[in-house]
Amino acid sequence: MVLEAYAEGLSSLRQAMAAARPASLPGLPRFFGGAVGCLGYDTVNEFERLPSYPAAADEATARLMLADQMIIFDNVRHTAKVVVGVRPAEFPSLEAAYSAAGARIGEIERQMHGDAPTQPPPTGGGEVAVTSSLGRDAFCAVVRRAKEYILAGDIIQVVLSHCFRAALPAHPVQVYRALRLINPSPYMFYMKFKDRLLVGSSPEVMVRLTGRKMELRPIAGTRPRGATEQEDRRLADELLADEKERAEHVMLVDLGRNDLGRVAVAGSVQVQDFMTVERYSHVMHIVSHVQGELLPGRDALDVIRATFPAGTLSGAPKIRAMEIIHELEPQARGAYGGAVGYLGYDGNMDLAITIRTAEIVGREVRFQSGAGIVADSDPECEYRETVAKAAAMARALELAARGLDLSAPAPGGGPGHGGG
């Protein structure tokens, strides 16, 4: 597929997108062309004055590709659709443009019917050593420091995270397949860029725009899954009854309402499906649904500026929370806490929060998880929450190392082992 890489961030994206004015045809999927990729957490520095970490000269905060040719898979109907966009101004006539698009579709179809590429075997026997940028004691120490800021009135809540590292045990496609097996989520992705790959299974929308309708789905409040159905129900009831979790969730719903309100028609922001429990492979969360109508004259990039990064990955008040994150976390977050997804040429947008995601650079795998810190947070409990959130990725690496053999016993590694 012909993709054009954009590493400058959002500054030139509006101009690049404006050059395309797609014709909407019956039967086209929701996304049929536009920008696809990842906005790293530090993309926020493009529109907010915040401290930043020293970065390598070639380090991009955003990695976006303009997609004009694609194969779109329907996993429900088990079908594939080839879509090729053309720019009529580049051809002598509409007939020539149409003919060129048809020829390109034929080439792609022939490639689809060719031999599948072979993948190298796993490099290990299933054991994956995972280390952390902050061990238990160090993470608990930064939680206590964050609580001092909360008690001083600087913030109400802040999301602190730490980074896990491991050697890549198998082909990245196998890691993606393992994630699909053990942690299926609303947003599954495998994105290959020039210098790295992103492999993830995010449960949380960052922001979605359909026509003029904006949507957020704040996720805040976590418990591990139970070993039995009875224990699972007990943990869900415990989660919904926990005053700390409820207060934190309500605060982040309010933050989401305020974010949308910056670019919404007055009075249009509403909360739907307030505080329901959603279950995933290793954890369960409290989820709400916030929506509003986008102001006339505003577009998807304005929505990003109003809502990025998600309050559930930063805190409240958002700007001061991000300043404290910079002080307390030892390194830049990279992709973690940003957004991954697409901005369509037609104006629609669907971005997930970049969580439960592996960033693969060379033979190193990096993934990150965090916890929301409030006044009555227990540092040990918050540390355990980060480990529970990272468990799905750690298990996916182990499963990939075993060649996706679900029958083999899992080794005893996982987040925290070998790294505190």
N, C-alpha and C positions, 0 to 999 in steps of 0.2 A: 504494500500500500504506500502511496506517496504521502508522506507527512512532513510538514515543515516545523522545525523545532523553534520554540520561542523561549529564550532564557532571560529576557529583560524584565519579566514580571508583567504587571498590568498596564504599564504606561503606554505601550504601543498596541495593546490588544484591541481596544475599541476601534482604532483605525483599520487594523487588519480585518476585523470581523465585518466592518461596515462595507467593505468591498463586495461582499456576497449578499445577494438578495434572493433567497431560495423560493422556488415555486412549490407550494404545498400540494401534494398529489394524494389521492385516495390510496389507502393501504400502506403508506409510509409509516415506519415506526416513530416513536416519540423523538428519537435523536437520529438525524440523517445527515449530519455534517456540522462542523464547527470546531471549537477548541476543546481538546481532551487533555487531561493531565492532572498535575498536582500543584497546589499553592502551599508552599512550606509555611510553617508557623511565623517565620520572620517576614513574610510578605506584608504583615501589618505595618512594618516600618515605612512602607511606601506612602501611607496616609495617616500615620500617627507618629508623634515625636517620642521615641522610646530608645533606651540604651540598647546596644547590639553587641554581639560577640565578634571578636576578630574572625574574618572569613577568608578562605583561600580566594585568590584572584579570580578563579574560574567557577566559584561556587554560586549557583543560581538559587534565589529564594523561590522562584516559580519555574516549573517545567511544563510547558504547554505545547501541544502539537495541533496544527490546523489539519483536520481530517476531511478530505474531499472524496476519498475512495475508501469503502469499508465493506466488510462482510458482517452482517447483523444476524446473530443466532437467536432463535426463539426457543428457549429451553422447555417451554410448555408444549408447543406443537412439534418440536424436533425438526424445525426447518431453518434454512439459512437464506438470507436475502442479500444480494449484491447491490450496493448503491454507489453510483459514480456521479459526482457533480461536475458540471462544465461551466466555464465562463465564456459566454457567447462573444464577448468583445475580443477574445483571443483567436477567433475563427472568422473566415471570410463570410460565412453565412450560418443561419440556424441549422440548416441541413448538414453542413460540415461538422458543426458542434455535436449534433445528435449522432452522426455516424461515428465520430471519434469516441464518444461515450460508449456506444454499443460495442465497438471493437475492444475497448478496455475491459468491459464487463466480460466479454468472451475470454480474454486473456486470464482474468482472475478466476473464472470458472474452470479453466483448464488447470490452473495451479491447484485449485481445490481438489481436483480429481487425481492429482499426482501422488507420489509416495509420501507418506508422513515422515518427517525427520526423525532419525533415531536419537535416543537420549542416552548419555553415559550412565552406567550403573551407580548406585549409591556408593559413597566413599567410606562410610563407617558401618558399624554393626548395630546401630540403634542408640548408642550412647552419645549424647550431645552435652558437652560442658558449657554451661551458661554462666556468665559473670555479670555483675551489675556495676554501674558507675557510682552507685551509693549503696553500701551494705546496710544491714538492718540498723546498726547504731548510728551511722551517718544520716540515714533517712529520718530516723526518729529525732535526731538533733535539729534538722532543718524544719521538721514539723513543729517542734517546740519554739523555734525562732519565729515561725509564721504566726503561731498563737500569740506571741508577744505583740506583733503588729496588729492582730485582731483586737487584743485587749486595749491597745493604745488608741484604737479608733481609726487606724489607717484603712482597714478593709473589713468586710464582713466575712468573706470567704476567699480562699485562693486554692488553685489546683496545682499541687506539686507532683513531679514525676521523676523517675529515674530510668536510665537506659540499660537494657540488657544486650549482651553481645555473645555471639557463638560463631564457630567456623561453619561455613556452608557445608552441610553433610550430603547433599544430593543436588541434582539439577533443580534450578528454581521452579520449573514447571511442576516437579514432584512436590515441592513445598506447597504450591498453590492447590494441587490436587488433594494433598493431605488436609489443608484447611477446609476445602469443600466437604470432605468426609466428616470431619470432627467438629467443625464450627461454622456451619452454613449460616449466612447472615444476609440481610437485605442488599448489602453492597459487597459483591465479590469482585476483585480486580487483580489483574496481572499486567503491569505497565512497564515496558522496556524503553529506557531512555539511553542516551549515548554513553553515560558514565555510571548508570545504576539501574536497578529494577525496584519496583514497588509491588509487593505481594500482600494482599490484605483481605480482611473480611469484617468490614465496619458495620456495626448495628445502627449507627446514628446519622441521620441527615443533618448536614450543616445548615443548608438552606435550599429550598426548591422554589422555582418560579415557573408557573404554567399560565401563559397569557399574562394577566395582571394579578394572579393569585400567588401570594408568597406564603411559604410554610416553613415552620421550624418544629422540631420534635425534641425538646430537651430531655435528656436522660441523666438523672441524678438520683442516687440511692442504689446501693448494691448489696447483694448477699450471694454467697456461693450456692450452687445447686445442691439439693439434697440427694442422699444416696438412695432414698426410697420415695415413692409418691407421697406418703404421709409426711415424711420429713420435709419434702419440697413445699407442701402446702403450709406446714408450720413456719418455715423460713419466710415464705411470701407474706403470711399474716404478721410475722414479727417485723418484717421490713416496712409494711404499711402502717404499723403501729408505733414505729420508732420516731419519737418527737424530733430528734436531731436530723434524721433522714428527711422527714416531712418538711421541716423548716428550711433545710438546704434546698430541697426541690422547689418549694414555693418561691424562694428567693431567685433561683435560676429561671423559673418560668417568668417571673416579673422582669428579669433582665432581658429575656428573649422578647417579651412584649415591648419593652422600651426600644430594643434594637430595631425591630420591625417598624415601630412607630416613627422612627426617623425618616422613613421613606414611604409611609403608608398614608392613604386617605384617612382624614380625621374620623375617628369612631369606627373604623373598619377592623381593628385588631381584636380578635376574639380567641378565647381558650376553649379548645374542644378536647374531649376524652381526657379529662384531668386525672392524673395520678393512677394509671393502670400499671399492672406488673407484666413485663415481657420477659420471657425465659429464653436463654441461649445455652450453649453446650456446657459452659462452666460456671456461669453467673446468671443472676436475674436482676432486673433493673426496674425502677419506677420511671414511667414515661408519661409525658403530656404532649398535646398537639396545639400549637399556636399558629394562627393564620391571619392574613391581612391583605388589603388590596393596594397594589403599587400605585403611587402617584403618577398622573400623566406627565410625560416628558422624562421619566426616569427609566433606567434599564437594568439589566442583570448586574453590570459592574457597579452601579450605585447600590444595589442590594448587598453585594459583597462588602463594599466599604462600610455599610451600616451595621453589618452583622459579624464581620470577621475580626478575630477568631471567635469561635463559639464560646459563650460564657461558661459552658460546662467544661471547657478545657483551659480557662483562664481564671475567672473569679469575678468578684464584685466588691467595690466598683472596678470596672474592667481595666482601666488604664493603670491605676495604682497597683492592682493585682499583678499585671504584667511586669511592672517595674520590680516588684518583689520576687517574681519568678526569675527574672534575670539575675537578681542578687543571690538567690539561694540555690538555683540549679547550676551545676558546674560547667555545663556546656550547652551549645545551641541545640534546640530541639530537632532541627532538620525538618523532615516531612511531618513528624508527630505533632498533633494538635492543629494542623492546618486543614486543608480540604482537598478532596480528590473527586473528580467527576467530569462533567462537561458543561459547556456553554454553547447552545445551538445557534446556528446562523439565523434561525427563526425567532430568537429572543428567549426561548425557554432555557432553563438551567436546572441541573440537579447535581448538588455537591454533597458528599458525605464527609463527616469528620474523619481525619486520618488517624484512626486508632485501630488496635488489633492488626497492625500492619508491620511487615518486615521491610526494611530498607537494605537492599543487598548491593554492596560495593565490593567488587572483586570477589574474594572468597570469604568476606565477613558479612554476617547478618546482624543488623541492629534493629531492635524493637523496644518500644517504650510503653510504660503505663503509669498512671497517676491516681491520685485520690484528692477529693475535695476536703480542705481543711477548714474547720470552723472553730468557734470558741471552746466547745466541749469535746473536741476530737481527742481520741486516745492514740498516741503515736504508734503503738504496737498494732492496734487494729487497722490504722491507715496503711501501715506497711504491709500487713497481710492482705489488704484489699488490692494493693498494687500487684502482689504476687499472684493472687487469684485471677486478676485480669490478664496477666501475662501468660497464664498457664496454657491457654489454647495454642498460642504460637509456639511455646516450648514443646508441647506435645506434637504439634504438626511437624516440627523439625525432626523429632525422634521418629515419627511415623515415616517421614520421607527417607530417613536414613535406613529404615528397615524395608525399603521398597514397597511401602504402603501395605505392609502385612499387618492387618488388624488382629490376627490371631496370636501374634508373638507378644509375650509379656513386655510391658513398657519398662525401661530401665528406671533407676531411681533418681535421675537428675531432675532438671527443671529450674525455674528461676530461683536465684538465691544460692544454689549449690555451686560451690567453688568461688563465689563472689561475695559471700556474706548475706 
